[in-house]
Amino acid sequence: MGEPSTITGRILEALVEAGLVTAEQSVALEAAAEERGVSAGDILAERGLVEETDLYTMLEYGLGIPRVDLTSYAPDEEAVELLSPSVAHRLSVLPLFEIEGMLTVAVGSPFDVFKLDTLREDLALEIEAVLADAASVREAIEQHYPGGAEEVAAEPDEPAAAEPEEAEEAEEPAAAAPTAEPEFDAGDLFEAPAYETPVAAEPSVAPDYEEPVEEAMPAETLEQVVETAAGEGPAEIDLDVLAVADAAKVSVLVADILKHAVEHGAARIHLLPYKDDFFLVYRVAGRLEKIASAPLSMQDALIDGFKNFARLGGVSSRVPALGRQKARIAEHDLIVSVSAVPTIAGQRVVISFSSAAEKPRTLAQIGMSQAETFALNAMVERGRGILLVCAPVAGGRSTTYYSLLSHAAAAGRTVYSVERSVEYEIPAVAQVLVNPASPVGAAAYFAAGMRQDTDVVAIDSLESVEDVHLAIEAAGLGKLVIATFSAGGIVAGVARMLAMGAEPVSLSAALTLGVGQRLVRLSCQQCVQEEADGLAGSIPGAPTGIASVQGTGCPACAKTGFAGATGVFEVLPFTDSVRSVISRGVSADDIAAAAHAAGMRPMVASGLAKVQEGIVSAAELNRVLRFAE
């Protein structure tokens, strides 16, 4: 493991703690990076151990590296002059400003953050990173460092920020990291509204989905939220009562905040520590809205109030905590989930709402085709082995997971499920909630469930090689194992499991059916117009003359052009030919070739069908699947 004092060391340490890589893989990454003279991020991207969306999420929420909109920043000329054009282009970084020995730089790909140790050493400055849209970073670098790309091309063997005489000693191949995608929250995007939005004077959108972060959307980065003037969002909540910290008054304040949030159609409440203050923020119709703020010293009293509400009063502030409580709030029967995570700035708390009466959607309702629905339903009704659901973080895999559990239970199979958060309560399923503060982890609960008299054992998120080995063992006992896994698709998921240390022959024998999925936004049908750019014709497999429609924005969709979201899928039966390739522990490219030879329909084909149906635009499909640049 790298030294925590370095940027690379801190990131690798956080990746290990998050279960995205193992300690052994972390050591191997640093060794390979040092041997080849490149960054650990280059090796990480090359080996495909971590999806870019997963790394992006970990950096933002695990290490507190914020997102920014570069259109809101004008880089200081003095900061720009600190880097040569060739270094700025080679490292893909844009210096923004330098204050008292701390240089803030913007990066467009999370993999580029690993390169900042080189910059720190060469400039003898502390480096603070912010995440920005990759295209915006590239455009800004071209604007402020014209001609730098030609310098890099002319000196391909020169290491980042190296002196000319050192150029022959090391090589740094260019790392082509994919463009970062805005993050979706599947709980809002894929599912029905948790409750009806109160009637407003103007048409509004029910909180049935959470929009991605977009440059044009106000108040989405933390800086934008905290700088919002009071009164721009819903009516303020008075946090002055926290100065007294009387338990009874805090309980009343908690009840007032919950009622206020539900009445304003909030999907989530955030308590965000930021510098010397903390902020009460709502997620409303996909956007973050600042409600109130108070000194950070007053936050603990409010956090304790929410923890007591969720029956987490005995959990230390130094460990993660997760609790659920049924409550009737503003005439709605809701399940309130409280998640608290300690960060270096203070505790970060998110309170989520879901309907107590809500049932999981069917596979057809979440966007699967008739053939895909038939294949998965047949598997959960009478299949064995591992049914693997792969998607990026917040890519909708939990929604598919609950659809499968619900159908298995309805088909008369006994089901045991290990979950890190319970989004739906299914009476016929034995659901186990793993509290992050508990010394008993998911693997222990899953191992216990294997010995129960159950037909189906399930786990929402395989996070370690131990989890994978237990799933293989359960499949060997003749059970159906429904498991979700963080990956961009089926092939990426299997390749990542092998990289984690799963035994190839055992894994290949256990896998029976795979599902890969992504989320795409639905075009608002009240304001759709035909796209004029002809992008639809570039979709692989698109027929000649295909047209695409896109929402232009209207009151019905809050002028976003979108109304809800659906999934695009790939489904792969693990045939003998595919298993044979996996058993050899080969590369992802070999697995992909075998999967396509076995007839797997790619996700872009699933998306094409939705474009032809007129419910998804070609531009939106391209944003998610990148079929054209």
KAVENNOR-V915853 format. One line per field, one symbol per residue. ss: DSSP state (a for helix, b for strand, c for the rest). psi: psi as a letter, one per 30 degrees, with the letter a starting at -180 (. if undefined). burial: b if it has 16 or more other C-alpha atoms within 10 Angstrom, else e. A space follows every 50 residues. Layout:
ss: ???
psi: ???
burial: ???
This chain:
ss: ccccccaaaaaaaaaaacccccaaaaaaaaaaaaaacccaaaaaaaaccc caaaaaaaaaaaccccbccaaaccccaaaaccccaaaaaaacbbbbbbbc cbbbbbbccaaaaaaaaaaaaaaccbbbbbbccaaaaaaaaaaacccaaa aaaacccccccccaaaaaaccccccccccccccccaaaaccccccccccc cccccccccccccccccccccaaaaaaccccccccccccaaaacccaaaa aaaaaaaaaaaaaccbbbbbbbbbccbbbbbbbbccbbbbbbbbbaaaaa aaaaaaaaacccccccccccbbbbbbbbbccbbbbbbbbbbbbccbbbbb bbbbbccccccccccccccaaaaaaaaaaaaaccbbbbbbbcccccaaaa aaaaaaaaaaccccbbbbbcccccccccbbbbbccccccccaaaaaaaaa cccccbbbbcccccaaaaaaaaaaaacccbbbbbbbcccaaaaaaaaaaa cccaaaaaaabbbbbbbbbbbbbccccbbbccccaaaaccccccccccbb bcccaaaccccbbbbbbbbbbbbccaaaaaaaaccccaaaaaaaaaaccc ccaaaaaaaaaaaccccaaaaaaaacccc
psi: klkffleeeeeeeeeeefgflleeeeeeeeeeeeefhalfeeeeeefhek keeeeeeeeefefgjlkljfffkjkkeeeeffkleeeeeefhkjkelkjh gjkkkkkfkfffefffeeeeeefhlkkkklklkeeeeeeeeeefikfeee eeefiffklkglleffefflkjkkjiklkkkkkljefeefllkflkkkkl elklkkhfljllklefklheleeeeffkkkffalklkjgffffehkeeee eeeeeeeeeeeefggkflkkjjkjcgllkjkkjkhfkkkkelllkfffee eeeeeeeeeghgfgkkffllkklkkkljkhgkjlkkkjkkkklfflkkkk kkklkffklklleefggkleeeeeeeeeefegllakjkjkllkhggeeee eeeeeeeeefggkkkkkkkfkjfkkjegkjkkkjkffkfjaeeeeeeeff flikekkkkjjkflfeeeeeeeeeefgglkjjklkjlfaeeeeeeeeeef gkjeeeeefekekkkkllkkkkkkffgklkkffgfeffkkgklkgklklk kfklefghgffkialalklkkjkjleeeeeeeffhaleeeeeeeeeffgk klefeeeeeeeefgfkleeeeeeefhfk.
burial: bbeeeebbbbbbbbbbeeebbbbebbeebbbbbeeebbbbbbbbbeebbb bbbbbbbbbeebebbbbbbbeeeebeeebbeebebbbbbbbbbbbbbbee eebbbbbbbbbbbbbbbbbbeeeeebbbbbbbbbebbbebbbebbeebbe ebeeeebbbbbeeeeebeebebbebebbbbbebbbbbbbbbbbbbbbeee eeebbbbbbbbbbebeeebbbbebbbebeeeebbebeebeebeebeeeeb bebbbebbbbbbbbbbbbbbbbbbeebbbbbbbbbbbbbbbbbbbbebbe bbbbbbbbbbebeebebeebbbbbeeeebeebbbbbbbbbbbbeebbbbb bbbbbbebbbbbbeebbbeeebbeebbebbbebbbbbbbbbbbbbbbbbb bbbbbbbbbeeebbbbbbbbbbbbbbebbebbbbbbeeeeebbebbbebb eeeebbbbbbbbbbbebbbbbbbbbbeebbbbbbbbbbbbbbbbbbbbbb bbbbebbbbbbbbbbbbbbbbbbbbbbbeebeeebbbbbeebeeeebbbb bbbbebbbebbbbbbbbbbbbbbbeeebbbbbbebebbeebbebbeebeb ebbbbbbbebbbebbbbbbbbbbbbeeee
